[in-house]
Amino acid sequence: MIGLFKAGMTGMRLNLSHIGLEDSADVISTFRHAAKQAGVRPQLIIDLQGPELRVDKLPAPIELQAGNTVILGNAGIPVPEAILPALANGMEILLDDGAMLLKVNSCNAVSASCKVIRGGLLESKKSVAIPEANICPSVLTDDDFKNLALAGDYGVTAVLQPFVRRAQDIVALRQTLGSLNLPDIRIIAKIENREGVCMLNELIEHADEICIARGDLGTDMPLWELPAVQKEIAKFCNEKNKPFSVATQMLHSMITSPVPTRAEVSDIFNAVLDGATALILTGEVAVGRYPVESMRYLCKTAEQACIYLNLAVNQTQRIGGPS
């Protein structure tokens, strides 16, 4: 992990959808030791489970093949109970940030028969999104409360709050942190659906930071609409002087490749130009083959964007200066 810090990493996002804080003690200890060795005072950001829908634990990964039929629920792929009653024939179901796509053929209260439109390898705890269904689970889960109660002991500096839809979601988390005597922990509101985008004006007053979380946000709308939405969120945050970060697939190809695509480095460069104060790598460092190289490309590209910005500002000042 020290290599990640030397490459430019300033903190770690711990995804608590798969594991708890207590179970992550060894990882956190290694993280802090590496930061000390690298001379970095790191941020420890926990990403809560929140109301995100996920596939339950599977005995083994399942290969979904296009054209085949799969069953969700009873004797099939285990999913949260809230999903099945909300389904209707013809609905589309996106799995793993939209990597896989199902279409409902028939359904009832306990199971659904679905055709695989876009296949892939489905693993435990991968996300489930149903754009046409109105499913609103609890803002904070029981596991979220347990992890928040331990946040002070583990030195957590910020909380990523998933699927924020309204100001009350953030207020509830803020009150919980206050009751735990943790008022200094920052709240980063993840914008992950259209509802969050529409309510941004209300949310932004209560969050310490905004995260443009493009994974689920990109499943809640056609992908070709996502860049414009990202630009609008960035513009609004800048107008309100609210810090924002950008996450998901910044360097997705580097999960398996030692070198990123030109499009990926351009994406990073433009995110910085748009005003992002933080960039988040996920799978690239969590499961990728080249975590240190990914971090290096991210940081070097961001540095070049900052240099470009400074040159542009200086050039503008020279042009607009006194004659």
Sequence and secondary structure as in RCSB ss.txt:
>XXXX:A:sequence
MIGLFKAGMTGMRLNLSHIGLEDSADVISTFRHAAKQAGVRPQLIIDLQGPELRVDKLPAPIELQAGNTVILGNA
GIPVPEAILPALANGMEILLDDGAMLLKVNSCNAVSASCKVIRGGLLESKKSVAIPEANICPSVLTDDDFKNLAL
AGDYGVTAVLQPFVRRAQDIVALRQTLGSLNLPDIRIIAKIENREGVCMLNELIEHADEICIARGDLGTDMPLWE
LPAVQKEIAKFCNEKNKPFSVATQMLHSMITSPVPTRAEVSDIFNAVLDGATALILTGEVAVGRYPVESMRYLCK
TAEQACIYLNLAVNQTQRIGGPS
>XXXX:A:secstr
 HHHHHHT  EEEEETTS  TGGGHHHHHHHHHHHHHHT   EEEEE  TT  B    SS EEE TT EEEEETT
SB   TTTGGG  TT EEEETTTTEEEEEEEE SSEEEEEEEE EEE TT BEE TTS     SS HHHHHHHHH
TTTTT  EEEETT  SHHHHHHHHHHHHHTT TTSEEEEEE SHHHHHTHHHHTTT SEEEEEHHHHTTSS GGG
HHHHHHHHHHHHHHTT  EEEES TTGGGGT SS  HHHHHHHHHHHHTT SEEE  HHHHT S HHHHHHHHHH
HHHHHHHHHHHHHHHHHHHHS  
